[in-house]
Amino acid sequence: MTRRTIPSTDKVLKALGLPELPRALVVTEVRRELELVRRSLSGEPAGRSQAGGEVDPDPDFDAVVARVRSRLENLCRSRLQPVINATGVIIHTNLGRAPLGPAVAAALDAVAQQYSNLEFDLNTGNRGSRGLYVEHCLAQLCGAGAATVVNNCAAALVLMLRHFTQGDRKEVVISRGELVQIGGGFRIPDILETSGAILREVGTTNRTDADDYARALSPQTALILKVHRSNFFMGGFVESPGTADIAAVARRRRVPFIEDLGSGAVIRTGDLGLADPEPTPAGILKQGVDLVCFSGDKLLGGPQAGIIAGRTRFVGALKRDPFFRALRCDKLILAALQTTVESCLEATSSKEPGPLAWALIRTPVGELRRRAEQLRAALAESPLESRISRATARIGGGTLPRTGIESITLDLKPSALPVVGLAAQLRDGNPPVIGHLAGGWLRLDLRTVLPEQDEKLAAAVRSAVPPHRPPCFTGTVNLGTTDERG
Ligand SMILES: *Cc1c(COP(=O)(O)O)cnc(C)c1O
């Protein structure tokens, strides 16, 4: 190819076929590639590749098309899309945390397609208040005077910290043992600082008692904060005072006391079949905490949201804070949360299963084994070795890090390509399937695979290991990593 024979954008577009992306994006990629070729043929520096090095693009027409196609495929894979979660991590932060299920999807569909009474009071015909009904349900679920909702639990924390430190009192008293990092980029000390609060640490990393809190209180104290350690736990010589003891100190000294519960188990974890206890918002509020906050998309099993529940006077003041407006939820979130919270309420008073995430946690292991056997039979003709193993699934999302859930994996070892190649092929499938590698097997944990996905899973594996595949998988494979800490 010479400068004169650089192909037209149209010619490359034709050769590409019809990628499933907006044409404007495709055209931009083609033009960018042709510009690189033009520069390299005229001896100009070709510019920087994405990796940062100088590139001299191969000007061959097929190579041009192949490079554009590869970039478009990468772009396409970055579109938000459904995946099959075969990791066994139920609240997988990288995979969208709680799956919402059909009842919530139907509610979303209805509210998305039409107008709604988001801020319109159908009783009076006047302007209404956003989220009134879901707040009512949440207050009941948490045994609280009142409740409200913001974008996520981090936002709930920032709102409360800003609100209670906006006057002269700036100090937030917190145990040194709770100055933790919860998941990606969420550090309690940083959140405090951005909120304009002054950190007042008490106790030591492993031991804090109620007197430590009492001694730290001063006329500068804005509030006492207790934070669930989530994905972090300590053993050995450890002591922290119970919520009730701190609440007694807070009450005596008239200081607001807030507890960040993180995952928000609104039913007893024992009722989900989990061995380790997790404080419920209702239980914590009963011990004298003024306000609690927790996530909507962890153990509650709903959409991303931050729930604040507790004393009516405080919740009302938070809702009147001008900053609340910047954190308010969209109608789709409120619709999804409303359906989730209704199903939580149903589950607490009947045999209803509750949100989909609860059903996944409670699926009997025998049921998982039966499905694994079915899947294995469906793959009998495929060129791979398979076996069924016992496994330990996890809650994830920083919730109950020590708690394992008995589970079953379907393990695969393809005959004609390395197991990492199979993992890559499955990740590249439609829908993508995400499992994990262990001991030379690709393990697919059925605890997090929805039963209605079984057929698609089998089809994905079948097309990932076609019999005619070359005997050796070549090329570099980006196995990727996931980080489900929170
Ligand atoms: C997960 C978690 C958060 C953050 O919740 P988001 O809803 O993701 O913002 C805050 N605090 C604790 C203790 C958590 O576990």
The ligand as an ORCA input file, in Angstrom:
! r2SCAN-3c Opt
* xyz 0 1
  C     -19.979     -2.447     51.252
  C     -19.876     -1.526     52.377
  C     -20.014     -0.150     52.189
  C     -20.236      0.438     50.828
  O     -21.503      0.150     50.352
  P     -21.926      0.615     48.873
  O     -23.391      0.384     48.845
  O     -21.168     -0.253     47.947
  O     -21.564      2.039     48.732
  C     -19.935      0.677     53.281
  N     -19.697      0.192     54.508
  C     -19.554     -1.129     54.732
  C     -19.317     -1.587     56.127
  C     -19.644     -2.039     53.679
  O     -19.507     -3.337     53.896
*
